[in-house]
Amino acid sequence: MSDASSASRKKSLPALLIVVAALVVLGVVLWRIDRTPSTDDAYVYADTINVVPEVNGRIVEMPVRDNQPVKRGDLLFRIDPRPYQDALNQARARLDTLDKQIALTQRSVNAQQYNAQSVKAAVERSRAQANQATDTLRRLEPLLSHGYTSAEDVDRARTAQRAAQAELNAAMLQAQQASAAVSGVDALVAQRAEVSAQIAIAELNLEFTEVRAPFDGRVAALRTTVGQFASALKPVFTLIDTRHWYVVANFRETDLKGVRAGIPATVYLMSDTGKRFEGTVDSISYGVLPDDGGVVLEGLPRVQRSINWVHVSQRFPVKIAVQNPDPALFRVGTSAVATLRRDGHAHDASR
């Protein structure tokens, strides 16, 4: 009996060890899953801009093709510069004319300012003579009725008063002309400032006829060619910023505990699952559009839940900055698998 029991225990021992080992392995797997959450709900992302001209005009040169890589400063397209060159030439010609008018008027002003003191003295002298002639006439007129003076003396005094007043008016007119000449120069100088501003705008518009790449990138969605009329601030095509690549991975909210910017991540692309790319968490979204109503905030991303009839965890986008991406594989929208390593040390994720 004892031998049978011992044999039974010996037979059950391996099975027990297998169960224990399986539980240990399961525990390790669950621990690993908890420490390294993963998702295949991910895609490749890069910043993009709409390439828009600043001025209107017909495209006369477009050296790029759709999907072509470009370097910063490369010419993307050129708008017909002739109308803007003509506007610049016209503004410069007007400025040259104004400069000549200002110089001519300034010489006249300088001459009049040189005589300003004598003109001022002439005005004062004429005013004194006019006042004296007026006073003399006022004294003589009452004496005429009493016979103390002759009508001829009164007429001479009246004539002298009128002559003195005329001389005063002439002197004052000369002074006003000098002042008007100075004002004329001021007006021309103000016009010159306006024309100078027009020249600056014309030069800028002429510069805007050449649209160049602001960064290294790749042309996308090019649907036009030479001869097309381009309107200001309307997109001609899209430029993808290939300097920095990201993977946007939608993780369940239950997986986000301990996830923060800077922790390491691993990325695989569906186009080549054999290549592994390292990265770091750049940021975590703080809002998505809910599928079941509630307050909707414009501009938030919409992340579909996997099962609509069961209340499941919401998914939030986690933006992963990829280190050393392969230019041949990384395309905007490429499907990816992302794994986070929450046990890794966070470091600076800034670019």
DAFEN-V161228 format. One record per backbone hydrogen bond with DSSP energy under -1.0 kcal/mol. NH is the residue of the N-H (numbers start at 1). CO is the residue of the C=O. E is the energy in kcal/mol with one decimal. If there is no record, write none. Layout:
nh,co,e
NH,CO,E
NH,CO,E
This chain:
nh,co,e
5,1,-2.2
6,2,-2.2
7,3,-2.3
8,4,-2.2
9,5,-2.3
10,6,-2.1
11,7,-1.9
12,8,-2.0
13,9,-1.4
16,12,-2.3
17,13,-2.6
18,14,-2.4
19,15,-2.3
20,16,-2.8
21,17,-2.9
22,18,-2.7
23,19,-2.6
24,20,-2.5
25,21,-3.0
26,22,-3.0
27,23,-2.6
28,24,-2.7
29,25,-2.9
30,26,-3.0
31,27,-2.6
32,28,-2.9
33,29,-3.0
34,30,-2.4
35,31,-2.4
36,32,-2.4
39,338,-2.2
42,40,-1.6
43,248,-1.6
44,334,-2.2
45,246,-3.1
49,239,-1.9
51,237,-2.8
57,230,-2.1
59,228,-2.9
60,78,-2.6
61,78,-1.4
68,65,-1.7
70,217,-2.8
73,213,-2.9
74,71,-2.3
76,211,-3.1
77,211,-1.4
78,61,-2.9
79,209,-3.1
80,58,-2.7
85,81,-2.5
86,82,-2.6
87,83,-1.9
88,84,-1.8
89,85,-2.5
90,86,-2.6
91,87,-2.1
92,88,-2.3
93,89,-2.4
94,90,-2.2
95,91,-2.0
96,92,-2.1
97,93,-2.2
98,94,-2.4
99,95,-2.4
100,96,-1.8
101,97,-2.3
102,98,-3.0
103,99,-2.2
104,100,-2.4
105,101,-2.8
106,102,-2.6
107,103,-1.8
108,104,-1.6
109,105,-2.5
110,106,-2.8
111,107,-2.1
112,108,-2.3
113,109,-3.3
114,110,-1.9
115,111,-1.2
116,113,-1.1
119,115,-2.7
120,116,-2.7
121,117,-2.5
122,118,-2.5
123,119,-2.2
124,120,-2.2
125,121,-2.7
126,122,-2.7
127,123,-2.4
128,124,-2.2
129,125,-2.4
130,126,-2.5
131,127,-2.4
132,128,-2.4
133,129,-2.6
134,130,-2.2
135,131,-2.4
136,132,-2.4
137,133,-2.1
138,134,-2.2
139,135,-1.7
140,136,-2.1
141,137,-2.3
144,140,-1.3
147,144,-1.1
148,143,-2.1
154,150,-1.7
155,151,-2.4
156,152,-2.3
157,153,-2.3
158,154,-2.7
159,155,-2.6
160,156,-2.5
161,157,-2.3
162,158,-2.1
163,159,-2.4
164,160,-2.4
165,161,-2.2
166,162,-2.3
167,163,-2.4
168,164,-2.2
169,165,-2.4
170,166,-2.3
171,167,-2.2
172,168,-2.4
173,169,-2.2
174,170,-2.0
175,171,-1.8
176,172,-2.3
177,173,-2.3
178,174,-1.7
179,175,-2.0
180,176,-2.8
181,177,-2.1
182,178,-1.6
183,179,-2.1
184,180,-2.3
185,181,-1.7
186,182,-2.0
187,183,-2.3
188,184,-2.0
189,185,-2.5
190,186,-2.1
191,187,-2.2
192,188,-2.2
193,189,-1.9
194,190,-1.7
195,191,-2.6
196,192,-2.6
197,193,-1.9
198,194,-1.9
199,195,-2.3
200,196,-2.1
201,197,-2.2
202,198,-2.6
203,199,-2.8
204,200,-2.1
205,201,-2.8
206,202,-2.3
207,203,-2.1
208,204,-2.1
210,207,-1.5
211,77,-2.6
213,74,-2.4
217,70,-2.1
218,240,-1.6
219,68,-2.8
220,238,-2.7
227,59,-2.8
228,225,-1.7
230,57,-3.3
233,53,-3.1
234,231,-1.7
236,51,-2.9
238,220,-2.9
239,49,-2.5
240,218,-2.7
241,47,-3.1
242,240,-1.0
246,45,-2.8
247,320,-2.2
248,43,-2.7
249,318,-2.6
250,41,-2.9
251,316,-2.1
253,314,-2.6
255,252,-1.9
259,256,-2.0
262,281,-2.5
263,260,-1.6
265,279,-2.5
266,339,-2.9
267,277,-2.9
268,337,-2.5
270,335,-2.4
272,269,-1.2
275,272,-1.5
277,267,-2.6
279,265,-2.1
280,321,-2.0
281,263,-2.3
282,319,-3.5
283,319,-1.5
285,317,-2.8
289,301,-2.8
300,297,-1.6
312,310,-1.0
316,251,-3.0
318,249,-2.8
319,283,-2.5
320,247,-2.6
321,280,-2.8
322,245,-2.3
323,278,-3.0
329,326,-1.5
330,326,-2.3
333,44,-3.0
334,331,-2.1
336,42,-1.9
337,268,-2.9
338,39,-2.6
339,266,-2.7
340,37,-2.7
341,264,-2.2
342,35,-2.2
344,341,-1.6
347,262,-1.4
